[in-house]
Structure formats: structure tokens, C-alpha cells
């Protein structure tokens, strides 16, 4: 029998539980829903009355945030479901699918903005004067969305939810676009009428770029991409530090939503009993799952014949 050491002192944090993550996602997303509802309505009305194409475009961007918020709520509800016969690994990838949907939504919204702005850029003589109320609305929106971004990002990092972090950066793209809109409206009021539709054009390009980033990352996760090199290195060290593990090979990881699935071959003394080898593998699994956000560790034993001097 192989003697195992006392439990490890805390060296890492596997992150909060599913219940806490679900509660954080529900709470923060409803905050985002309320903020974006008020902002999108106010921007759209003031943009129409104040003759600001850029402010109307920003209102549409805020509306896309609302749609993404509802996608997050739906994903949060389904991803926390327990494994079943059809989904033995759980429903964690529902979060990844939600992030991919947000990316597609952003690309479609941004492309629509670019399509609608083009006629205005080709006929600047038909542009009506922008009202000062549009500038005040843009400034207020900028402040509100920057505060919303900081709140959502803090919550996403606290519970380690890529879905919430994606939604936070969506809000930041709104804050950045509101800054562009405010500058464009200000320049238009200063006597440069093309500045307002140009601001709307820039907003559209920013949305498309952000959408592509979310789409590309989520698509890679759905294609079983592994974790980053730093996380894999930490997992490797935890496995190798397990007493009785002489070496490892065939280490594989893949993302399951915000969790990680690990497979590895453990090298052990070939003279050990099956029971002793099982205990070593169980300890290695426990160490990894205690220190990282790992869903499970699948192990395979490879015997190593040691020479007498070993």
C-alpha cells in the first residue's frame, strides 16, 4: 500500500460552485436588461427627434445588448442542468453556444448599421441639423454603459464565467461606441455634418469586430480546443507532484463551457498492486479538481519497471 500525504494546503481556487455562478449570472444580467432597456428607448427617441443617425445606431446597439442578455439568461438556465441520458457530460457547453450566439448577433447588427449609413455618406447635402439634446443623451449613455461594463466584468471574473465576461465586453463595446457617437455629434454641432453618419459607421465596424472575436473563440471551444498553456502547466505540475506518480504523458484538455475535462496517462511503479495504483490515481484526480475548475480527470495507468537502484 502506498502511503499518501496529508491533504494539500490551498494553492489555488477552483472557483465558485454552479449555484453561485447561476445566481450571479441571473442577478447581473437583469441589471443589464433594465439599464439597456431604458437607454435604448431614450436613445432611439432622442436620436429620431434630434436628427442623429449615430445616436439611433447606438440605440440599436443597446437593443442588441438586450437580446444578448436574454440569450445569457436562457443559457444560464440550461447550462446548470444535471447530466442526463442524452447529455452524460452535462450541459456546460450551452454557455459556449450562448457566447457564439452573441458573436453572431453582433456581426449581424454591425453589418446592418453599415448598410444603413452608406446612403447618408454619399448624400451629405440631405442631412438635417443635429440637435444639442443628442449630445447630452450620448454623454449620459457613455457614463451609464461604462459603469455597467465594470459591474458585469467584476461579477464575471468573480464567478469565472466566460459567458458573463463576454456580455461585459459587449457592454464595453457599447460604451466605446457611445464615446464615438458623442464625438461625432459634437463635431456635427460644430459645423461638420458628415461627422454624425461617420460616427455611426465607426460604431458598426466596432460591433462587427467584437462579434467576430466572440464567434471565433466560442467556435474553437465547440471544436474541443484545449486550455491555455498556463492552465495546462498548472495541471501538469499537480499531477507530477502526486506521490507515486513517476511521470505523465498523453495529457489532454478540452473546454466544457467554463469547466475543463482532463485525460492523462499516469506512469507508476509496475510492482504496485491494483489497489495502490487506484489510490494514487484518485489522489492525483483529487488534487487537480481541488485546485482548478476541472469537471473530471480520466486517468490510465502505465506501469514502469524500476531497476533495483531506483
C-alpha positions, -999 to 999 in steps of 0.1 A, spaced: 0 0 0 13 34 -9 12 60 20 -4 92 9 3 126 24 -20 149 43 -43 170 22 -27 198 2 -27 233 16 -48 256 -6 -26 267 -36 -54 277 -60 -91 282 -63 -113 260 -84 -138 288 -85 -174 291 -71 -200 265 -74 -226 262 -100 -253 276 -78 -233 308 -71 -225 312 -107 -261 308 -117 -272 333 -91 -246 359 -102 -255 355 -139 -292 359 -131 -287 390 -110 -262 408 -131 -280 400 -163 -312 415 -151 -293 447 -141 -281 448 -176 -316 443 -190 -330 472 -170 -302 495 -179 -302 487 -216 -340 489 -219 -340 525 -205 -310 535 -226 -322 521 -259 -356 537 -256 -342 571 -247 -315 570 -274 -339 559 -301 -365 586 -293 -339 614 -288 -320 603 -319 -350 605 -341 -362 638 -327 -326 652 -327 -318 640 -363 -288 620 -351 -281 589 -371 -253 580 -348 -275 581 -317 -301 559 -334 -273 534 -344 -262 534 -307 -298 527 -297 -299 497 -320 -266 486 -304 -282 488 -270 -311 468 -283 -287 441 -294 -274 441 -258 -310 433 -246 -312 403 -270 -278 391 -258 -289 395 -222 -319 372 -228 -296 347 -245 -274 347 -214 -304 341 -191 -316 312 -213 -281 297 -213 -277 302 -176 -309 282 -170 -299 253 -193 -262 250 -186 -267 243 -149 -289 212 -156 -276 179 -143 -263 153 -168 -289 130 -183 -290 101 -207 -286 122 -238 -260 145 -222 -238 124 -199 -212 152 -197 -237 178 -186 -249 209 -203 -219 232 -198 -214 239 -235 -247 257 -236 -227 286 -222 -203 283 -251 -232 282 -276 -246 313 -260 -213 332 -264 -212 321 -300 -248 334 -305 -238 367 -290 -210 369 -315 -233 362 -345 -258 388 -332 -231 415 -330 -219 407 -365 -254 409 -380 -262 442 -361 -229 458 -371 -234 448 -408 -269 463 -407 -256 496 -394 -230 498 -422 -257 491 -448 -280 519 -434 -253 545 -430 -238 543 -465 -266 563 -483 -262 591 -458 -224 594 -465 -230 596 -502 -256 624 -499 -243 648 -472 -264 677 -486 -296 660 -474 -285 656 -438 -306 676 -413 -290 696 -385 -284 676 -353 -300 689 -321 -280 695 -289 -302 671 -269 -285 643 -289 -251 652 -274 -265 652 -239 -281 618 -244 -248 604 -258 -228 616 -229 -252 602 -203 -252 568 -222 -214 567 -222 -213 571 -184 -240 546 -178 -226 519 -201 -191 522 -187 -204 517 -152 -224 487 -164 -193 472 -180 -173 475 -148 -201 458 -128 -206 429 -153 -168 423 -156 -163 422 -119 -191 397 -115 -179 376 -144 -143 374 -130 -156 367 -95 -176 336 -106 -152 328 -135 -180 328 -161 -168 333 -197 -204 339 -207 -207 369 -183 -173 382 -193 -184 381 -229 -215 400 -220 -195 425 -201 -172 432 -231 -204 436 -252 -214 464 -228 -179 479 -231 -182 479 -269 -214 499 -263 -195 523 -240 -168 527 -266 -194 532 -294 -211 558 -272 -179 577 -270 -175 577 -307 -211 588 -311 -206 617 -286 -176 629 -306 -194 626 -339 -224 645 -326 -202 672 -311 -183 676 -344 -216 678 -363 -229 705 -340 -195 723 -346 -203 725 -383 -192 691 -398 -224 674 -408 -207 642 -421 -193 636 -386 -226 621 -373 -230 594 -400 -193 587 -399 -196 580 -362 -224 556 -370 -202 539 -395 -174 535 -369 -199 521 -344 -209 495 -370 -173 485 -376 -166 482 -339 -196 459 -334 -186 436 -363 -150 433 -349 -162 425 -314 -187 400 -327 -161 382 -347 -138 378 -317 -166 362 -297 -177 340 -325 -141 328 -332 -133 320 -296 -166 302 -290 -163 282 -322 -129 270 -312 -143 259 -278 -170 239 -295 -143 222 -316 -128 209 -284 -99 234 -281 -76 228 -251 -70 252 -223 -43 279 -224 -7 269 -218 -5 284 -183 -35 264 -171 -22 232 -186 12 237 -170 -5 240 -135 -25 208 -141 7 190 -152 26 201 -120 -3 190 -98 -3 156 -114 35 152 -112 36 162 -75 13 134 -65 33 108 -45 35 76 -65 33 93 -99 66 88 -117 57 107 -148 28 115 -171 21 116 -208 -8 120 -232 -22 149 -212 -53 163 -230 -77 190 -220 -108 204 -236 -132 232 -226 -167 223 -214 -183 257 -210 -163 273 -181 -151 239 -169 -123 217 -181 -122 180 -190 -88 163 -184 -74 130 -197 -40 117 -188 -18 86 -187 -1 82 -153 32 64 -151 36 43 -119 58 15 -104 48 -17 -122 52 -36 -90 23 -18 -73 -10 -36 -65 -41 -25 -84 -55 -11 -52 -23 10 -46 -24 23 -82 -60 32 -79 -54 52 -47 -25 71 -64 -48 79 -94 -76 90 -71 -52 113 -52 -40 128 -85 -76 134 -96 -85 150 -62 -55 174 -63 -64 187 -98 -101 191 -91 -94 209 -58 -71 235 -74 -86 240 -109 -120 244 -125 -119 208 -137 -151 188 -143 -133 154 -142 -99 137 -147 -99 105 -166 -67 85 -159 -50 55 -174 -22 36 -156 10 28 -174 34 5 -154 71 15 -152 96 -12 -143 122 3 -120 157 -10 -116 168 -21 -81 188 11 -75 157 31 -81 
